[in-house]
Amino acid sequence: MKRAGKATATKQQPDSQMPLLLTIPETCRLLGLKSRDAVYSRIRSGRLRAVDMAEEGSTKTLLRVPLDAVHDYIRSLPPVHNP
């Protein structure tokens, strides 16, 4: 059963309808990764850029992945010549 409400990033949404800052689960779905850990691993390694949206002085992080960072990551992947 689908819930009505906030739009989330999916493969079917054109960029114009997607949020500029994606949550970790949205990024995971958009890239077709199997787990949130796969997204965090790419952030830690520097291959995928993220921003911290937490309020100044907060001890917690509120990570978001800019949509253009997802595009940059995809462009950085090596091409497949002989699949």
Secondary structure, 3 states (H helix, E strand, C coil): CCCCCCCCCCCCCCHHHCCCEECHHHHHHHHCCCCHHHHHHHHHCCCCCCEECCCCCCCCCCEEEEHHHHHHHHHHCCCCCCC
